[in-house]
Amino acid sequence: MSESNFTPLSDEQIEKITDRAADKAVAKITANFYMEVGKGFVNKVFFIVGVLVVGVLAWWYGKHGG
């Protein structure tokens, strides 16, 4: 078998790697959270606008006999 050319990582290197990985994970989770909150907000806005449009159209046709 061939010998490995890799040297073991020091504790400091491992700490830096885990810190970077944790930072990336937190950033990704935060971005996903805000994206989901944004989707929920947009869906609610579209729903409210749709209800208002239907209400205005119903009022208009009721008043003017469409």
N, C-alpha and C positions, 0 to 999 in steps of 0.2 A: 504494500500500500504506500501511496505517496504521503509525504509529510505535509501538514497544513502550514501555509504561509501566514496565517492570521495570528495576531497577538491578542491576548485577552484585553478587554476594555478595563480602564481604571474606574474606580468608584466615581470620580469626578466626571468622566466622560458619560458614564451611565446616567448620572444625575442630570447632566445637560440634555441628554437625549430624552429622558422621561419628562423633563420640564417642557421641552419643545412639543412633545407629543400631547401633553396635558393642555398646553396653551392652544394648540390647534384644535383639540377636541372641544374645548370650551367655546372657542370662536365658532366652530361649526354648529354646535348645539344652539348657541345664541342666535346665529343667523337663521337657522331653521325655525326657531321659536318665533322670531319677528316675522318671518315669511308666513307662517301659519296664522299669526295674529292679523297680519295684513290681509290675508285671504278672507278671514272671517269678517273683517271690517268691510271689505269691498263687497262681499256677498250681502251683508246687511244693507249697505247703501243701495245696491241694485234692487233689492227687495222693496225698500222704502220708495225708491223712485218709481218702480213698477206699480206699486199700490197707488201712489199719487197720480200717475198717468191714467190708470184705469178709473180712479175716482173722478178726475177732471173730465174724462171722456163720457162717463156715465152722467155726470151733471150737465155737460154740454148737450148731449143728445136728449136728455130729459127736459131741458129748458127750451131747446130749439126744435124738438120733434124730429131730429135727424132724418 
